[in-house]
Amino acid sequence: MRSRRVALAVALAFGCIWGLLAVTTPQAAERTLWGYGVRDCRSYLAAGTDTAELTRYEDWLAGFVSALSLALGEDVLASADLAVALRATRSYCRDNRDQDFFNAAMDFVQSATRLP
């Protein structure tokens, strides 16, 4: 039941975020997306030691987990903190360079919610 609730909240949050980030113009039939969650893992890893760029990813991740926590009514990082989440997303991205940062974040959130 809890995993279904998490999946529903994630879908709702992603749908809201996707809807807020999508911008259409009369000249363009496709959408332009904004935000660091839609950037690929290669870009995240390429940030290297660029503190300003890494802070943007950290800020996006903090907003994402905050939104999920509010939607679920519980702390989705209950057994971890943001530094742990960032290390986990980096590890995910090293193994899945073609994925986006959102998927790296979701992988961590899903594993964190299963922790005792």
Summary of the structure (lengths in Angstrom):
residues: 116
radius of gyration: 14.6
end to end distance: 15.5
largest distance: 50.7
contacts: 320
relative contact order: 0.17
helix: 67%
strand: 9%
